[in-house]
Amino acid sequence: MQEQDVMTKIAKGEGFIAALDQSGGSTPKALKGYGIEEGAWSTEAEMFDLIHQMRTRIITSPAFTGDKVLGAILFERTMDGQAGGKPVPTVLKERGVVPFIKIDKGLEEEKDGVQVLKPMPELDVLLKRAKALGVFGTKERSVINLANPAGIAAVVKQQFEVGQQVLAAGLVPIIEPEVNIKSPERAAADKILLDELLKALDAMPGDSKVMLKLSLPTQPGLFDPLVAHPRVLRVVALSGGFKRPEACVELAKNKGIIASFSRALLEDLRHQMSDAEFNASLASAIDEIYTASKT
């Protein structure tokens, strides 16, 4: 697909974005959910080999195509890896799935009720490599735990600064200020975040667009102004700890927002499944998330 066709697919296509970007800290948990216990590897390299095998099995499944999966967010090692002898971004594009990459290096300790991104001194090098591999966009995740106006403003400010760096490299950033769905101040945090995002979008220079990845709001429709904003290519939602059925119900309440689920997509997949069982389970999950995104 030409770049403009990719842009149109992401902006207007029916489907969702799969999040296959578990990093070092969350990989053991992801493998355990897949039916592989920690004792199955003795080095970090072996652990990453196992998670790469899982991701390769997913992206090469007959169910995983651009008909329902618009894009896939990759961990850096996955982007640099291969599937069937080809670079993973190439395999995705051949299947009609747009590749993204997770660029953040984790979170700082909580301050003012939030966790901002750790420094990324090698980001420009990573962005250049991603662009050369045919990656379309990036994702960077911060976390909001409390409805602290100063903290939320700091998260949004940092996210948009990183977003401008990504845009300058010719990629599209997915800005992800995640509101913790277990927060006792979740509803208030949603509203403060909305205001800060609108201010940041209105202040963006040039005419480039960004994507937003947000926790599903406590008040359905709260993020409608973001969906309609001329500087927003697409708003996607993370499952944030909801099981897939509940995540899909909440998603369907918010018009114009599509899914970008990780755990909710993978929760029924097991290492021990036959290929037929695995493909059927993945197809069922994809259908459920696709339907909620389309609704």
Secondary structure, 3 states (H helix, E strand, C coil): CCHHHHHHHHHHCCCEEEEECCCCCCHHHHHHHCCCCHHHCCCHHHHHHHHHHHHHHHHCCCCCCCCCEEEEEECHHHHHCEECCEEHHHHHHHCCCEEEEECCCCECCCECCEECECCCCCHHHHHHHHHHCCCCEEEEEEEECCCCHHHHHHHHHHHHHHHHHHHHCCCEEEEEEEECCCCCCHHHHHHHHHHHHHHHHHCCCCCCCEEEEEECCCCCCCCHHHHCCCCEEEEEEECCCCCHHHHHHHHHCCCCEEECCCHHHHCCCCCCCCHHHHHHHHHHHHHHHHHHHHC
